[in-house]
Amino acid sequence: MKQEELIKPQISTDQEELLLRLFKDHLDFIIPDFSSIKKHFHFYNKKKKEYLVKEGTITTDYFFILEGYLRTFYNTESGTEVTIDLLRKGEFASSMYSILKGAPSFECIQCITDVLVCKISEASFRELALEDPKWIDLGMKCLKSALLKKEERILTFGKLKGKARYAKLMQERPDLINHVPVQYIASYIGVKPESLSRIRS
């Protein structure tokens, strides 16, 4: 089943400037003439708890986060939600499994707060890459960053206990505690909410 478009794009000069600043500040990537490639990018405002990707849908899109916080999670057979990523401004969100295999996503991408994102499709990205190889470099930079983040999380789970995992997360990303509900943080570091409450006390 193809993922349905749930919202209408809202485009403004301010949003374009946010995207260009994100590319420059977070990815060291400068676009000299955005007007010539503007058609490939679509801006969306999403509300808290709305979805960018739902489990079981096929998606072909990448989302650059301009404002707000997202989470990626999957549902176990018993119906428990397991948060596998927490994302914020400057990062990108996607279901790489669905994009690369053309298969339904096994994960959901949900807004934790109100969010502003910029979407580009895989087809549009390929078109840009054919026109200018620097887009390939950008794609590699994004993928390397995402893979490094996942590998660090795997190693953290293997080497550190819950209290140390929480301390490491707060040291690296202290803003999360003010924007992300405790139950999502607990799930992300692999502890129960009540255990996290004891860790934080």
DOLO-300215 format. One record per residue (C-alpha): residue number from 1; residue in one letter; y, z, x. Coordinates in steps of 0.02 Angstrom, whole numbers, plus 50000, padded with zeros to 5 digits. Layout:
// DOLO-300215
<r resi="NUM" resn="A" v="Y" w="Z" u="X"/>
...
// end
This chain:
// DOLO-300215
<r resi="1" resn="M" v="50000" w="50000" u="50000"/>
<r resi="2" resn="K" v="50170" w="49951" u="50069"/>
<r resi="3" resn="Q" v="50298" w="50090" u="50087"/>
<r resi="4" resn="E" v="50431" w="50076" u="49952"/>
<r resi="5" resn="E" v="50616" w="50080" u="49994"/>
<r resi="6" resn="L" v="50678" w="50239" u="49914"/>
<r resi="7" resn="I" v="50864" w="50234" u="49950"/>
<r resi="8" resn="K" v="51010" w="50116" u="49962"/>
<r resi="9" resn="P" v="51092" w="50088" u="50131"/>
<r resi="10" resn="Q" v="51268" w="50155" u="50152"/>
<r resi="11" resn="I" v="51360" w="50071" u="50295"/>
<r resi="12" resn="S" v="51525" w="50125" u="50372"/>
<r resi="13" resn="T" v="51615" w="50105" u="50537"/>
<r resi="14" resn="D" v="51592" w="50291" u="50570"/>
<r resi="15" resn="Q" v="51404" w="50274" u="50554"/>
<r resi="16" resn="E" v="51401" w="50126" u="50672"/>
<r resi="17" resn="E" v="51501" w="50228" u="50798"/>
<r resi="18" resn="L" v="51374" w="50370" u="50783"/>
<r resi="19" resn="L" v="51233" w="50248" u="50822"/>
<r resi="20" resn="L" v="51323" w="50174" u="50973"/>
<r resi="21" resn="R" v="51361" w="50350" u="51036"/>
<r resi="22" resn="L" v="51178" w="50400" u="51014"/>
<r resi="23" resn="F" v="51122" w="50249" u="51115"/>
<r resi="24" resn="K" v="51249" w="50288" u="51252"/>
<r resi="25" resn="D" v="51234" w="50478" u="51262"/>
<r resi="26" resn="H" v="51048" w="50502" u="51230"/>
<r resi="27" resn="L" v="50971" w="50339" u="51291"/>
<r resi="28" resn="D" v="51098" w="50277" u="51420"/>
<r resi="29" resn="F" v="51105" w="50112" u="51325"/>
<r resi="30" resn="I" v="51266" w="50018" u="51291"/>
<r resi="31" resn="I" v="51285" w="49882" u="51159"/>
<r resi="32" resn="P" v="51439" w="49776" u="51201"/>
<r resi="33" resn="D" v="51444" w="49678" u="51037"/>
<r resi="34" resn="F" v="51364" w="49769" u="50891"/>
<r resi="35" resn="S" v="51432" w="49646" u="50763"/>
<r resi="36" resn="S" v="51315" w="49510" u="50828"/>
<r resi="37" resn="I" v="51160" w="49616" u="50794"/>
<r resi="38" resn="K" v="51222" w="49721" u="50649"/>
<r resi="39" resn="K" v="51106" w="49636" u="50525"/>
<r resi="40" resn="H" v="50955" w="49720" u="50607"/>
<r resi="41" resn="F" v="51015" w="49899" u="50575"/>
<r resi="42" resn="H" v="51023" w="49991" u="50409"/>
<r resi="43" resn="F" v="51099" w="50163" u="50382"/>
<r resi="44" resn="Y" v="51031" w="50289" u="50258"/>
<r resi="45" resn="N" v="51080" w="50459" u="50194"/>
<r resi="46" resn="K" v="50930" w="50563" u="50143"/>
<r resi="47" resn="K" v="50926" w="50732" u="50059"/>
<r resi="48" resn="K" v="50832" w="50887" u="50113"/>
<r resi="49" resn="K" v="50645" w="50873" u="50074"/>
<r resi="50" resn="E" v="50651" w="50684" u="50047"/>
<r resi="51" resn="Y" v="50532" w="50573" u="50145"/>
<r resi="52" resn="L" v="50555" w="50432" u="50268"/>
<r resi="53" resn="V" v="50368" w="50400" u="50276"/>
<r resi="54" resn="K" v="50231" w="50462" u="50161"/>
<r resi="55" resn="E" v="50048" w="50482" u="50202"/>
<r resi="56" resn="G" v="49946" w="50333" u="50144"/>
<r resi="57" resn="T" v="50089" w="50207" u="50154"/>
<r resi="58" resn="I" v="50107" w="50066" u="50279"/>
<r resi="59" resn="T" v="50271" w="50070" u="50374"/>
<r resi="60" resn="T" v="50349" w="49949" u="50499"/>
<r resi="61" resn="D" v="50509" w="50045" u="50533"/>
<r resi="62" resn="Y" v="50588" w="50153" u="50668"/>
<r resi="63" resn="F" v="50720" w="50282" u="50622"/>
<r resi="64" resn="F" v="50855" w="50341" u="50742"/>
<r resi="65" resn="I" v="50917" w="50514" u="50692"/>
<r resi="66" resn="L" v="51107" w="50521" u="50687"/>
<r resi="67" resn="E" v="51124" w="50688" u="50597"/>
<r resi="68" resn="G" v="51004" w="50822" u="50537"/>
<r resi="69" resn="Y" v="50826" w="50878" u="50567"/>
<r resi="70" resn="L" v="50656" w="50803" u="50522"/>
<r resi="71" resn="R" v="50476" w="50855" u="50535"/>
<r resi="72" resn="T" v="50315" w="50758" u="50551"/>
<r resi="73" resn="F" v="50162" w="50836" u="50470"/>
<r resi="74" resn="Y" v="49989" w="50797" u="50401"/>
<r resi="75" resn="N" v="49885" w="50878" u="50265"/>
<r resi="76" resn="T" v="49715" w="50952" u="50303"/>
<r resi="77" resn="E" v="49567" w="50931" u="50186"/>
<r resi="78" resn="S" v="49607" w="51101" u="50112"/>
<r resi="79" resn="G" v="49787" w="51048" u="50078"/>
<r resi="80" resn="T" v="49870" w="51144" u="50219"/>
<r resi="81" resn="E" v="50021" w="51060" u="50296"/>
<r resi="82" resn="V" v="50017" w="51054" u="50487"/>
<r resi="83" resn="T" v="50182" w="51017" u="50572"/>
<r resi="84" resn="I" v="50156" w="50911" u="50727"/>
<r resi="85" resn="D" v="50335" w="50869" u="50773"/>
<r resi="86" resn="L" v="50512" w="50934" u="50746"/>
<r resi="87" resn="L" v="50647" w="50803" u="50771"/>
<r resi="88" resn="R" v="50836" w="50811" u="50784"/>
<r resi="89" resn="K" v="50990" w="50708" u="50823"/>
<r resi="90" resn="G" v="50963" w="50587" u="50966"/>
<r resi="91" resn="E" v="50777" w="50564" u="50937"/>
<r resi="92" resn="F" v="50683" w="50431" u="50841"/>
<r resi="93" resn="A" v="50551" w="50451" u="50708"/>
<r resi="94" resn="S" v="50410" w="50333" u="50661"/>
<r resi="95" resn="S" v="50226" w="50324" u="50620"/>
<r resi="96" resn="M" v="50169" w="50232" u="50775"/>
<r resi="97" resn="Y" v="49991" w="50229" u="50710"/>
<r resi="98" resn="S" v="50043" w="50133" u="50555"/>
<r resi="99" resn="I" v="50159" w="50016" u="50649"/>
<r resi="100" resn="L" v="50036" w="49971" u="50788"/>
<r resi="101" resn="K" v="49878" w="49960" u="50681"/>
<r resi="102" resn="G" v="49956" w="49896" u="50520"/>
<r resi="103" resn="A" v="49861" w="50035" u="50433"/>
<r resi="104" resn="P" v="49914" w="50172" u="50311"/>
<r resi="105" resn="S" v="50001" w="50318" u="50395"/>
<r resi="106" resn="F" v="49902" w="50480" u="50409"/>
<r resi="107" resn="E" v="50062" w="50581" u="50426"/>
<r resi="108" resn="C" v="50222" w="50614" u="50330"/>
<r resi="109" resn="I" v="50399" w="50614" u="50398"/>
<r resi="110" resn="Q" v="50508" w="50729" u="50293"/>
<r resi="111" resn="C" v="50690" w="50785" u="50301"/>
<r resi="112" resn="I" v="50712" w="50970" u="50339"/>
<r resi="113" resn="T" v="50899" w="50957" u="50311"/>
<r resi="114" resn="D" v="51011" w="50822" u="50241"/>
<r resi="115" resn="V" v="50992" w="50679" u="50363"/>
<r resi="116" resn="L" v="51081" w="50521" u="50419"/>
<r resi="117" resn="V" v="50966" w="50393" u="50499"/>
<r resi="118" resn="C" v="50977" w="50214" u="50558"/>
<r resi="119" resn="K" v="50825" w="50106" u="50525"/>
<r resi="120" resn="I" v="50766" w="49954" u="50622"/>
<r resi="121" resn="S" v="50605" w="49864" u="50582"/>
<r resi="122" resn="E" v="50473" w="49817" u="50709"/>
<r resi="123" resn="A" v="50507" w="49633" u="50672"/>
<r resi="124" resn="S" v="50694" w="49654" u="50705"/>
<r resi="125" resn="F" v="50660" w="49747" u="50866"/>
<r resi="126" resn="R" v="50546" w="49607" u="50926"/>
<r resi="127" resn="E" v="50680" w="49480" u="50885"/>
<r resi="128" resn="L" v="50809" w="49577" u="50986"/>
<r resi="129" resn="A" v="50687" w="49595" u="51131"/>
<r resi="130" resn="L" v="50657" w="49407" u="51135"/>
<r resi="131" resn="E" v="50845" w="49377" u="51142"/>
<r resi="132" resn="D" v="50881" w="49509" u="51274"/>
<r resi="133" resn="P" v="50750" w="49598" u="51384"/>
<r resi="134" resn="K" v="50857" w="49756" u="51392"/>
<r resi="135" resn="W" v="50790" w="49798" u="51219"/>
<r resi="136" resn="I" v="50616" w="49804" u="51293"/>
<r resi="137" resn="D" v="50681" w="49933" u="51417"/>
<r resi="138" resn="L" v="50754" w="50034" u="51273"/>
<r resi="139" resn="G" v="50589" w="50029" u="51180"/>
<r resi="140" resn="M" v="50495" w="50086" u="51334"/>
<r resi="141" resn="K" v="50619" w="50228" u="51360"/>
<r resi="142" resn="C" v="50596" w="50288" u="51180"/>
<r resi="143" resn="L" v="50407" w="50277" u="51190"/>
<r resi="144" resn="K" v="50399" w="50367" u="51357"/>
<r resi="145" resn="S" v="50508" w="50507" u="51289"/>
<r resi="146" resn="A" v="50398" w="50526" u="51135"/>
<r resi="147" resn="L" v="50236" w="50522" u="51237"/>
<r resi="148" resn="L" v="50303" w="50649" u="51361"/>
<r resi="149" resn="K" v="50351" w="50765" u="51219"/>
<r resi="150" resn="K" v="50177" w="50752" u="51142"/>
<r resi="151" resn="E" v="50091" w="50780" u="51310"/>
<r resi="152" resn="E" v="50198" w="50932" u="51348"/>
<r resi="153" resn="R" v="50152" w="51004" u="51177"/>
<r resi="154" resn="I" v="49966" w="50977" u="51210"/>
<r resi="155" resn="L" v="49980" w="51063" u="51379"/>
<r resi="156" resn="T" v="50080" w="51205" u="51303"/>
<r resi="157" resn="F" v="49943" w="51235" u="51174"/>
<r resi="158" resn="G" v="49812" w="51236" u="51310"/>
<r resi="159" resn="K" v="49902" w="51349" u="51435"/>
<r resi="160" resn="L" v="50013" w="51466" u="51334"/>
<r resi="161" resn="K" v="49984" w="51594" u="51196"/>
<r resi="162" resn="G" v="50086" w="51597" u="51036"/>
<r resi="163" resn="K" v="50222" w="51714" u="51100"/>
<r resi="164" resn="A" v="50248" w="51610" u="51257"/>
<r resi="165" resn="R" v="50247" w="51447" u="51158"/>
<r resi="166" resn="Y" v="50385" w="51516" u="51046"/>
<r resi="167" resn="A" v="50487" w="51577" u="51195"/>
<r resi="168" resn="K" v="50473" w="51406" u="51278"/>
<r resi="169" resn="L" v="50526" w="51316" u="51119"/>
<r resi="170" resn="M" v="50677" w="51430" u="51095"/>
<r resi="171" resn="Q" v="50727" w="51409" u="51276"/>
<r resi="172" resn="E" v="50722" w="51220" u="51264"/>
<r resi="173" resn="R" v="50780" w="51197" u="51085"/>
<r resi="174" resn="P" v="50871" w="51355" u="51024"/>
<r resi="175" resn="D" v="50959" w="51260" u="50885"/>
<r resi="176" resn="L" v="50796" w="51245" u="50788"/>
<r resi="177" resn="I" v="50798" w="51426" u="50732"/>
<r resi="178" resn="N" v="50961" w="51397" u="50636"/>
<r resi="179" resn="H" v="50904" w="51237" u="50549"/>
<r resi="180" resn="V" v="50715" w="51240" u="50532"/>
<r resi="181" resn="P" v="50621" w="51358" u="50414"/>
<r resi="182" resn="V" v="50510" w="51486" u="50500"/>
<r resi="183" resn="Q" v="50351" w="51418" u="50421"/>
<r resi="184" resn="Y" v="50379" w="51248" u="50501"/>
<r resi="185" resn="I" v="50412" w="51323" u="50672"/>
<r resi="186" resn="A" v="50258" w="51432" u="50654"/>
<r resi="187" resn="S" v="50150" w="51282" u="50610"/>
<r resi="188" resn="Y" v="50223" w="51181" u="50753"/>
<r resi="189" resn="I" v="50177" w="51313" u="50884"/>
<r resi="190" resn="G" v="50009" w="51348" u="50802"/>
<r resi="191" resn="V" v="50032" w="51524" u="50733"/>
<r resi="192" resn="K" v="50041" w="51598" u="50558"/>
<r resi="193" resn="P" v="50214" w="51637" u="50487"/>
<r resi="194" resn="E" v="50176" w="51823" u="50486"/>
<r resi="195" resn="S" v="50126" w="51815" u="50669"/>
<r resi="196" resn="L" v="50288" w="51727" u="50711"/>
<r resi="197" resn="S" v="50384" w="51862" u="50619"/>
<r resi="198" resn="R" v="50301" w="51992" u="50731"/>
<r resi="199" resn="I" v="50339" w="51887" u="50886"/>
<r resi="200" resn="R" v="50522" w="51875" u="50837"/>
<r resi="201" resn="S" v="50541" w="52061" u="50796"/>
// end
